[in-house]
Amino acid sequence: MKKSFAILSIITSLIFNSLMIQSCGSREDTVSCFPNNPINVTLNLNLPAYYALNQTGNWMYINEQQSGTRGLIVVRASDTTFKIYDRNAPHICPDNNTTLEVKDNIKVVCPKDNATWILLTGQPTAVANIPPKTYLYNYDPSGKILNIYF
């Protein structure tokens, strides 16, 4: 009887552990399966390719240098501030349909489940209860150089 209980306990434990490994689970700012890649991007806003980021409210996708697994959304939030969002949806595990997109120049949307966030602030408005993953940056206004890092 003790032997069969021990075997049953081991089997139950193995099943539970394998389910936990496969599930996403939550961390503070993203799901646990969110990819952690180094981010190291330097943008010279004097270059024509980045002129849009000189105006408050404008945004761009950045898919170059070390910009993560799916790229970044860079938003000019004010004269001196930016929002830098990872394009991986923060609330669900990555798959083919979880790359965040900007819609109507006012919101960020996850195509898989239509989760939405306010573009200028990252505040969730539907489905997800956490904002997109954001990254640190330094901005030199005199040279118009934006360094994004993680």
Secondary structure, DSSP 4 states (H G I P E B T S, - for coil): -HHHHHHHHHHHHHHHHHHHHHS--B-SSSBTT-----EEEEEETTSGGGGGGGSTT-EEEE-SSEETTT-EEEEE-SSS-EEEEESB-SSS---TT-B-EEETTTEEE-TTT--EEETTT--EEES-SSPPPB-EEEEETTTTEEEEE-
